[in-house]
């Protein structure tokens, strides 16, 4: 599907005339990271679109870090809404997909029926918090490593992407990612140019940070789901993010890891459907 100058691979489910929901994955996943949510949303009557975001899996991988600036990633989502022939969509994002969701809701509020973000704070809050929290800075050292040209791609690809596999498993409960699931991820990471494109999201954010002028506030109704055992992000980032929402609601998933939609699918699905359906019925 051609949107915003790039071809995006999009998985679709549910009735074509249902309210549109766009699910945005994060690093280092692809559309497959939402497999436990797609059927539940479709069964509830939603038209579900799940793209491989630019740089990932079967979608285009434009060269250069500037092709992965947050405003371009947000414009891809607006392009998907346009391609569906809709004025609005419910946007749901995890990890980097959540960062894109924050940006779409901030810059294009009229196109967002609801926003839902999983385990990533408002990027404005994250940047501000990093300047004052040594503990969070230490947790985020991998972002600095990803700024090095070429070497991270080489290192992560060793032994059939084993460093990537170990990174996923070390941040999740034992057994959450099965060997079969890891093979699907290995295949996605092995697509030509994928890893450089995926890391360019980090490089663009650090080297070409977005402006939040005139305001970082988010107007659409927003639900934040936050697993409290996230090894990369501190819990305090969640309530601080809520302070920038006109209509925000925060739900902690106690004891859950960063990978909440994998680890607690029934609870995540229930909370998402409550949020989406309540707004749709208004």
PyMOL commands that set and color helices and strands:
alter all, ss='L'
color gray80, all
select helices_A, chain A and resi 31-43+65-68+70-83+96-107+109-111+123-130+134-139+141-146+151-156+158-170+179-189+194-207+236-242+260-263+265-280
alter helices_A, ss='H'
color red, helices_A
select strands_A, chain A and resi 2-3+6-7+10-13+20-24+47-51+89-94+112-118+221-227+248-253
alter strands_A, ss='S'
color yellow, strands_A
deselect
rebuild
show_as cartoon
